[in-house]
Amino acid sequence: MIARRATAALAACLAVVAVGCSGGDDDSSLPDVELVSLDGTETTSLADIEGPAVINLWATWCAPCRREIPAFEQVHQERIDEVRFVGINVGEDADVAAEYLAEVGATYDQYADSEGYVVTELDTTAMPVTIVIDANGDITERRLGPMDEDDLDEAIDEAIASS
Protein backbone atom coordinates (compact mmCIF):
# COMPACT_ATOMS: atom_id res chain seq x y z
CA MET A 1 0.00 0.00 0.00
CA ILE A 2 2.78 2.44 0.90
CA ALA A 3 4.69 1.58 -2.28
CA ARG A 4 1.54 2.15 -4.34
CA ARG A 5 1.01 5.59 -2.74
CA ALA A 6 4.66 6.54 -3.24
CA THR A 7 4.50 5.50 -6.90
CA ALA A 8 1.32 7.50 -7.43
CA ALA A 9 2.84 10.53 -5.71
CA LEU A 10 5.98 10.34 -7.83
CA ALA A 11 3.95 9.97 -11.00
CA ALA A 12 1.88 13.01 -10.05
CA CYS A 13 5.00 15.07 -9.41
CA LEU A 14 6.66 14.10 -12.65
CA ALA A 15 3.66 14.12 -14.98
CA VAL A 16 4.84 16.76 -17.41
CA VAL A 17 2.34 16.15 -20.17
CA ALA A 18 -1.21 17.44 -20.38
CA VAL A 19 -0.66 20.35 -18.06
CA GLY A 20 -2.17 23.67 -18.78
CA CYS A 21 -2.58 26.79 -16.76
CA SER A 22 -5.39 29.23 -17.06
CA GLY A 23 -6.47 31.99 -14.84
CA GLY A 24 -9.94 32.12 -16.27
CA ASP A 25 -10.55 34.37 -19.26
CA ASP A 26 -7.18 36.12 -18.97
CA ASP A 27 -4.27 33.68 -19.10
CA SER A 28 -1.77 36.46 -18.33
CA SER A 29 -2.98 37.08 -14.78
CA LEU A 30 -3.61 35.09 -11.62
CA PRO A 31 -7.06 33.83 -10.62
CA ASP A 32 -8.95 35.28 -7.67
CA VAL A 33 -8.59 32.46 -5.14
CA GLU A 34 -8.47 33.06 -1.39
CA LEU A 35 -5.38 31.80 0.44
CA VAL A 36 -4.78 31.47 4.18
CA SER A 37 -1.28 31.76 5.63
CA LEU A 38 0.07 28.52 7.06
CA ASP A 39 -0.12 29.96 10.56
CA GLY A 40 -3.75 30.97 9.96
CA THR A 41 -3.20 34.66 10.77
CA GLU A 42 -3.55 36.18 7.30
CA THR A 43 -5.72 35.77 4.24
CA THR A 44 -5.10 37.09 0.76
CA SER A 45 -6.20 36.45 -2.79
CA LEU A 46 -3.82 34.91 -5.27
CA ALA A 47 -4.83 37.69 -7.68
CA ASP A 48 -3.73 40.33 -5.14
CA ILE A 49 -0.10 39.17 -4.96
CA GLU A 50 2.00 42.03 -6.23
CA GLY A 51 4.98 41.39 -8.44
CA PRO A 52 7.55 40.83 -9.26
CA ALA A 53 6.89 37.55 -7.47
CA VAL A 54 7.68 33.85 -7.64
CA ILE A 55 4.73 31.63 -6.66
CA ASN A 56 5.37 27.95 -6.06
CA LEU A 57 2.75 25.23 -5.58
CA TRP A 58 4.14 22.31 -3.61
CA ALA A 59 3.37 19.42 -1.23
CA THR A 60 5.45 17.43 1.24
CA TRP A 61 4.64 14.15 -0.54
CA CYS A 62 6.13 15.48 -3.80
CA ALA A 63 9.84 14.60 -3.94
CA PRO A 64 10.74 17.21 -6.62
CA CYS A 65 8.92 19.83 -4.55
CA ARG A 66 10.94 18.93 -1.47
CA ARG A 67 14.20 19.10 -3.44
CA GLU A 68 13.56 22.55 -4.91
CA ILE A 69 12.47 24.41 -1.77
CA PRO A 70 16.07 24.95 -0.53
CA ALA A 71 16.92 26.50 -3.92
CA PHE A 72 13.91 28.79 -3.62
CA GLU A 73 15.05 29.83 -0.15
CA GLN A 74 18.58 30.54 -1.38
CA VAL A 75 17.39 32.76 -4.25
CA HIS A 76 14.84 34.38 -1.94
CA GLN A 77 17.65 35.39 0.43
CA GLU A 78 19.85 36.64 -2.41
CA ARG A 79 17.08 38.68 -4.10
CA ILE A 80 14.89 39.61 -1.13
CA ASP A 81 14.80 43.29 -2.14
CA GLU A 82 13.87 42.55 -5.78
CA VAL A 83 11.19 39.87 -5.76
CA ARG A 84 8.63 38.33 -3.41
CA PHE A 85 8.57 34.56 -2.95
CA VAL A 86 5.28 32.84 -2.10
CA GLY A 87 4.83 29.14 -1.41
CA ILE A 88 1.42 27.50 -1.59
CA ASN A 89 1.11 24.11 0.02
CA VAL A 90 -1.58 22.13 -1.76
CA GLY A 91 -3.94 19.64 -0.17
CA GLU A 92 -2.24 19.10 3.17
CA ASP A 93 -2.70 19.98 6.80
CA ALA A 94 -0.97 23.28 7.55
CA ASP A 95 0.91 21.73 10.49
CA VAL A 96 2.50 19.09 8.23
CA ALA A 97 3.64 21.78 5.78
CA ALA A 98 4.93 24.09 8.52
CA GLU A 99 6.91 21.27 10.12
CA TYR A 100 8.67 20.49 6.83
CA LEU A 101 9.42 24.17 6.16
CA ALA A 102 10.94 24.52 9.62
CA GLU A 103 13.16 21.49 8.91
CA VAL A 104 14.56 23.02 5.70
CA GLY A 105 14.66 26.60 6.98
CA ALA A 106 12.33 28.15 4.40
CA THR A 107 11.46 31.69 5.48
CA TYR A 108 9.49 33.13 2.53
CA ASP A 109 5.71 33.64 2.70
CA GLN A 110 3.73 30.42 2.85
CA TYR A 111 0.02 29.82 2.31
CA ALA A 112 -2.23 26.79 2.41
CA ASP A 113 -4.58 25.58 -0.29
CA SER A 114 -5.94 22.60 1.61
CA GLU A 115 -8.91 22.17 -0.74
CA GLY A 116 -6.87 22.44 -3.96
CA TYR A 117 -8.70 25.48 -5.34
CA VAL A 118 -5.52 27.03 -6.79
CA VAL A 119 -4.67 23.84 -8.65
CA THR A 120 -8.21 23.72 -10.04
CA GLU A 121 -8.19 27.37 -11.13
CA LEU A 122 -4.79 26.98 -12.77
CA ASP A 123 -5.97 23.78 -14.45
CA THR A 124 -2.85 21.87 -13.53
CA THR A 125 -2.52 18.18 -12.80
CA ALA A 126 0.91 17.84 -11.26
CA MET A 127 3.44 19.55 -8.99
CA PRO A 128 5.61 21.41 -8.46
CA VAL A 129 4.29 24.35 -10.43
CA THR A 130 6.04 27.70 -10.38
CA ILE A 131 4.55 30.92 -11.71
CA VAL A 132 6.52 34.14 -12.01
CA ILE A 133 4.73 37.47 -12.36
CA ASP A 134 6.10 40.86 -13.27
CA ALA A 135 5.44 44.19 -11.54
CA ASN A 136 2.21 44.56 -13.54
CA GLY A 137 0.91 41.22 -12.25
CA ASP A 138 1.27 39.55 -15.64
CA ILE A 139 2.50 35.97 -15.76
CA THR A 140 5.92 35.82 -17.42
CA GLU A 141 6.77 32.18 -16.60
CA ARG A 142 4.81 29.00 -15.88
CA ARG A 143 6.90 25.96 -15.11
CA LEU A 144 5.85 22.44 -14.32
CA GLY A 145 8.60 20.55 -12.58
CA PRO A 146 11.41 21.57 -10.30
CA MET A 147 13.49 24.70 -10.75
CA ASP A 148 17.03 25.29 -9.57
CA GLU A 149 18.78 28.55 -8.69
CA ASP A 150 19.76 29.30 -12.31
CA ASP A 151 16.21 28.67 -13.56
CA LEU A 152 14.81 30.98 -10.89
CA ASP A 153 17.31 33.76 -11.57
CA GLU A 154 16.57 33.62 -15.30
CA ALA A 155 12.79 33.73 -14.75
CA ILE A 156 13.10 36.60 -12.26
CA ASP A 157 15.35 38.57 -14.60
CA GLU A 158 12.78 38.13 -17.38
CA ALA A 159 9.95 39.30 -15.12
CA ILE A 160 11.88 42.36 -14.01
CA ALA A 161 12.88 43.23 -17.58
CA SER A 162 9.29 42.99 -18.84
CA SER A 163 7.94 45.48 -16.28
N, C-alpha and C positions, 0 to 999 in steps of 0.2 A: 504494500500500500504506500509506504513512504517513497519507495523507488518510483512508483507510478506518478505520485505527486511531484517529485523532483523533476522527472522527465517532462511532465506537462508544464511545469514552471519554466524550465529551460527552453522548451519549445516556444512558449509565449514570449519570452524575452528575446529570442533570436529570430522570431518570425518577421522577416524583412519584407516579404511580399504582401500585396493587398492592403497596404496601409495608406490611408489618406487622412488629410487633416482639413477640416473646414470649420470655420467659425460662423456658420450660418450663411447669410447671403453675401457677406464680405469676407473672402478668404484672406485678406491682408490684415485683419485685426482679430483680437481675441474675443471669445464669446463671453457673455455676461453670466458667469457662474459664481455663486457665493462660495467663498473659502473660509475656513476657520483655522486660526493658528493652532499648531500642535498643542500648545499649552492652554488653549481654549479662551484666551484673553482678548483676542482680536478677530474681527471678521472683515473681509474685503471681497471685492469682486475681481475675478480674473481680468475682466475688461478694464478695471481701474488701475492696474499695475502700470506705473510710468516707466518709460524706457530712457535710456537704453537699459535693457534687462535680459537676463538669461533665466528661463523658466524650465525646470526639469521635473518630469513626472517619473516617479520611481516607487519601488516597493522593496521590502527587506528580503522577500523570497526570490527576487530577480538578481541572479549572480552578476550580470553586466552592470546593473544599477549599483550594486554594492561596490564594484570595482571602480566605477567612475566618480563616486562622491568625493574621495580624497583629492582627485584632480580638480573638481569643481571648487573645493575649499581652497586649494592652493591658488588658483586663478582669482578667486574671490578676494583673497588676502592681498594679492599683487595689484589688483585693479579696483579696489574698494571705492576709490574716489571717482571712478569712471562709469561703473555699471553695477546695477543691482542684481543679486542672485536670489532666486526664489525656488525652493524645492516644494513639490507637492507629492506627498505620500498618498498612494492610491489604494483604497480598499482594505486598509488595515486599521487596527486599533492605534490611536495616537500614542499610547504608552509604549507599544512595541517599536514604533518608528523613533520616538524620542530616545529610547534606550540605545538603539543602534547608532543614532547620530551622536550621542554622548560618547560612545565607544570610539568612533572615528574622529571626533573632534570637529564636526561640521558646525559652523557658527552662523551661516547665512540664514535668512528668513525661511521658515518652514511652515507649511500649511497641510491640512488633512483634507482629503477627498474620499471619505470613508464609503460613500455610496457610488463612487465612480462617475459622477456627473461630468467632470472635466474630460475624461476619456470618451464618454458618449458624445459630448459636444464637439470634440476634436475629431471624432470618427476614426479613432485609432484602435488597433487590436493588439498591440504589443508594447513592451517597455524595454528600456528607457526611451523616452521621447524628450527631446530638448527643443525649445522654441526660443529664438532670439528676436527681440523687438528693438526698433530704433527709438529715438527720442520722440517721434511722432506717434508711436504706438503701433506702427506697421510691422508685420512679421517679415524679417529679412532672412531667417533660416529656420527650417524644420528638419530635425534629424531624428530618425529612428535608429536606435543602437547607441552604444557607448561613444562618448567623446573623450579625448585626452586633452592635455593642456594646449597643444598646438592647434587642435581643432577649435577649441574654445576661443583662443586668442584671435584666430582668423575670423571666426563668426562675429566676435565682438568688434573687431576692426571694421568689418563690413557694415555692421549696424551703425557705428559711429560715423563712418564716412557717408552713409546714405542720409543722415539727418540734416 
